[in-house]
Amino acid sequence: MITFDNRGIGASSGAPATSIEQMATDAITFIKAMGFEQVDLFGFSMGGMIAQEIALMEPQLVRKMIIAGTGPAGGEGISNVARVTYLDMVRGFLTRQDPKQFLFFARTPGGIRAGKEFLARLKERSQNRDKEITVTALQAQLKALRRWGSKAPADLSKIHQPVLVANGDRDRMVPSVNTHDLARRLPNSDLIIYPDSGHGAVFQFHADFVPKALEFLAR
């Protein structure tokens, strides 16, 4: 598996992109620079939007896709991600908690417990950690999400590759209705919806999700 930081994010230099299309173009450039003729894509949240754009721009590059916690262009509530993010950043500040506890997990006993376990796992890696996201990069990403949410819907029937679509049943950031919409509009898709979970469902149910993802890729 190969992961990389988008331009201007984490360890990557440069100015952060302000549109999903720019991020997809950067990812295509990276894939080709690595010498790969075809890849499987895994995209979480905004990464799932980027994966959709890659498949539409350069379909021959993509064998299969796994997209989680994401939605289609023009999807319901996606243009409000910035408002939800800033609100939960304030909630986190006022309660002295990581905003991801609110953004990624349901406010139920199971969701709260899963959020704490996820945040603890994030701290396990102590060396070669990415830099914290800058305010400039965060604003650029939220601008890209607003544009994506206001964009005209794409013709997803053009994406013929097998796609595994996953999310929780109560995603606040990218409302779960978008996940069902993706599964309906992608002609060759499998859908997983996890109960009592939100945007970070694949982190909450990682013990179930990872084997299913590997099985999907091995077909």
C-alpha positions as CSV (number, residue, x, y, z in Angstrom):
1,M,0.0,0.0,0.0
2,I,1.2,3.5,-0.8
3,T,-0.1,6.6,0.9
4,F,0.8,10.2,0.2
5,D,0.1,13.7,1.4
6,N,-1.7,16.1,-0.9
7,R,0.2,19.2,-2.0
8,G,0.6,21.5,0.9
9,I,-0.6,18.9,3.4
10,G,1.5,17.1,6.1
11,A,5.0,16.4,4.8
12,S,4.3,17.6,1.2
13,S,5.4,21.1,0.2
14,G,3.6,23.6,-2.0
15,A,0.3,25.5,-1.8
16,P,-2.7,23.3,-0.9
17,A,-5.3,22.8,-3.7
18,T,-8.7,24.5,-3.4
19,S,-10.7,22.1,-5.5
20,I,-11.3,18.3,-5.6
21,E,-10.4,18.4,-9.3
22,Q,-7.0,19.9,-8.6
23,M,-6.4,17.3,-6.0
24,A,-7.4,14.5,-8.4
25,T,-5.0,15.9,-11.1
26,D,-2.2,16.0,-8.5
27,A,-3.0,12.3,-7.5
28,I,-2.9,11.3,-11.2
29,T,0.5,13.0,-11.6
30,F,1.8,11.2,-8.6
31,I,0.5,7.8,-9.8
32,K,2.1,8.2,-13.2
33,A,5.3,9.5,-11.7
34,M,5.5,6.3,-9.6
35,G,5.3,4.3,-12.8
36,F,2.0,2.6,-12.1
37,E,-0.2,1.7,-15.0
38,Q,-3.2,0.7,-12.9
39,V,-4.0,1.0,-9.2
40,D,-6.6,0.3,-6.6
41,L,-7.8,3.5,-4.8
42,F,-8.9,3.8,-1.2
43,G,-10.4,7.2,-0.4
44,F,-11.8,8.3,2.9
45,S,-14.1,11.4,3.1
46,M,-12.6,14.0,0.8
47,G,-10.3,11.2,-0.5
48,G,-13.4,9.4,-1.8
49,M,-14.4,12.4,-3.8
50,I,-10.9,12.6,-5.2
51,A,-11.1,8.9,-6.2
52,Q,-14.3,9.5,-8.0
53,E,-12.7,12.3,-10.0
54,I,-9.7,10.2,-10.8
55,A,-11.9,7.4,-12.1
56,L,-13.8,9.9,-14.3
57,M,-10.7,11.7,-15.6
58,E,-8.4,8.6,-16.2
59,P,-10.5,5.5,-16.0
60,Q,-7.8,3.3,-17.4
61,L,-5.7,4.0,-14.3
62,V,-8.2,2.5,-11.8
63,R,-8.8,-1.2,-11.3
64,K,-11.0,-1.0,-8.1
65,M,-12.0,1.6,-5.6
66,I,-13.0,1.6,-1.9
67,I,-14.6,4.9,-0.8
68,A,-15.8,5.5,2.7
69,G,-17.5,8.4,4.5
70,T,-17.9,10.3,1.3
71,G,-20.5,11.5,-1.3
72,P,-21.0,12.5,-4.8
73,A,-20.6,16.0,-6.3
74,G,-23.6,18.1,-5.4
75,G,-24.5,15.7,-2.6
76,E,-26.9,16.6,0.2
77,G,-25.3,18.6,2.9
78,I,-21.7,18.5,1.6
79,S,-21.6,22.2,1.0
80,N,-22.2,22.6,4.8
81,V,-19.1,20.6,5.8
82,A,-17.3,23.8,6.8
83,R,-20.1,24.9,9.1
84,V,-20.2,21.5,10.8
85,T,-16.4,21.4,11.1
86,Y,-16.1,24.8,12.7
87,L,-19.0,24.1,15.0
88,D,-17.4,20.9,16.3
89,M,-14.1,22.6,16.6
90,V,-15.7,25.0,19.0
91,R,-17.5,22.2,20.8
92,G,-14.1,20.4,21.2
93,F,-12.5,23.6,22.5
94,L,-15.2,24.2,25.1
95,T,-15.2,20.6,26.3
96,R,-11.4,20.1,26.0
97,Q,-11.9,17.2,23.6
98,D,-10.5,16.5,20.2
99,P,-13.1,17.7,17.6
100,K,-12.8,14.3,15.8
101,Q,-14.7,12.9,18.7
102,F,-17.7,14.9,17.6
103,L,-17.0,14.9,13.8
104,F,-16.3,11.2,13.3
105,F,-18.4,9.4,15.9
106,A,-22.0,9.2,17.1
107,R,-22.8,10.8,20.5
108,T,-23.9,7.5,21.9
109,P,-22.2,5.3,24.5
110,G,-20.8,3.0,21.8
111,G,-19.7,5.9,19.6
112,I,-18.1,7.9,22.4
113,R,-16.1,4.8,23.5
114,A,-15.1,4.1,19.9
115,G,-13.9,7.7,19.4
116,K,-11.7,7.5,22.5
117,E,-10.2,4.2,21.3
118,F,-9.5,5.7,17.8
119,L,-7.8,8.8,19.2
120,A,-5.6,6.6,21.4
121,R,-4.6,4.5,18.3
122,L,-3.6,7.7,16.5
123,K,-1.0,8.4,19.2
124,E,0.6,4.9,18.8
125,R,3.0,6.1,16.1
126,S,5.6,8.3,17.8
127,Q,8.2,8.8,15.0
128,N,8.0,10.3,11.5
129,R,4.6,11.8,12.2
130,D,3.0,14.3,9.7
131,K,2.9,17.9,10.7
132,E,-0.4,19.2,12.0
133,I,-2.6,20.7,9.4
134,T,-2.2,24.4,9.0
135,V,-5.1,26.9,9.1
136,T,-4.3,27.8,5.5
137,A,-4.6,24.1,4.4
138,L,-7.8,23.6,6.4
139,Q,-9.4,26.6,4.8
140,A,-8.3,25.4,1.3
141,Q,-9.8,21.9,1.9
142,L,-13.1,23.4,3.2
143,K,-13.3,25.6,0.2
144,A,-12.8,22.6,-2.0
145,L,-15.6,20.8,-0.2
146,R,-18.0,23.7,-0.6
147,R,-17.2,23.8,-4.3
148,W,-17.8,20.0,-4.5
149,G,-21.1,20.3,-2.7
150,S,-22.3,23.0,-5.0
151,K,-21.2,21.3,-8.2
152,A,-23.6,19.8,-10.7
153,P,-23.9,16.0,-10.2
154,A,-21.6,13.8,-12.3
155,D,-22.7,10.9,-14.4
156,L,-21.4,8.1,-12.1
157,S,-22.7,5.5,-14.5
158,K,-19.5,6.0,-16.4
159,I,-17.6,4.4,-13.5
160,H,-17.7,0.7,-14.4
161,Q,-15.0,-0.4,-12.0
162,P,-16.0,-2.4,-8.9
163,V,-16.5,0.0,-6.0
164,L,-16.9,-0.8,-2.3
165,V,-18.9,2.0,-0.6
166,A,-18.9,2.2,3.2
167,N,-20.1,4.6,5.9
168,G,-21.9,4.8,9.2
169,D,-25.7,5.2,9.6
170,R,-25.4,8.6,11.1
171,D,-22.6,10.6,9.4
172,R,-22.9,14.3,10.3
173,M,-20.1,15.6,8.1
174,V,-21.1,13.9,4.8
175,P,-24.7,12.8,5.5
176,S,-25.2,9.1,5.2
177,V,-27.9,9.6,2.5
178,N,-25.0,10.3,0.2
179,T,-23.5,6.9,0.7
180,H,-26.8,5.2,-0.4
181,D,-26.9,7.6,-3.3
182,L,-23.4,6.6,-4.4
183,A,-24.2,2.9,-4.2
184,R,-27.3,3.4,-6.3
185,R,-25.6,5.5,-9.0
186,L,-22.4,3.4,-9.3
187,P,-23.3,0.5,-11.5
188,N,-20.9,-2.0,-10.0
189,S,-20.9,-1.3,-6.3
190,D,-21.1,-3.1,-2.9
191,L,-22.5,-1.2,0.1
192,I,-21.6,-1.5,3.8
193,I,-23.5,0.6,6.4
194,Y,-22.4,0.2,10.0
195,P,-24.9,0.8,12.8
196,D,-24.5,3.3,15.7
197,S,-21.6,5.1,13.9
198,G,-20.8,8.2,12.0
199,H,-18.2,9.6,9.6
200,G,-15.5,7.4,11.1
201,A,-17.4,4.2,10.9
202,V,-14.5,2.3,9.2
203,F,-12.3,3.3,12.1
204,Q,-14.9,2.2,14.6
205,F,-15.5,-1.1,12.9
206,H,-12.0,-1.6,11.6
207,A,-11.9,-5.3,12.7
208,D,-14.8,-6.0,10.4
209,F,-14.0,-3.6,7.6
210,V,-10.4,-4.5,6.9
211,P,-11.1,-8.2,6.1
212,K,-14.0,-7.2,3.9
213,A,-11.9,-4.6,2.1
214,L,-9.1,-7.2,1.5
215,E,-11.6,-9.7,0.3
216,F,-13.1,-7.2,-2.1
217,L,-9.7,-6.4,-3.6
218,A,-8.8,-10.1,-3.9
219,R,-11.9,-11.0,-6.0
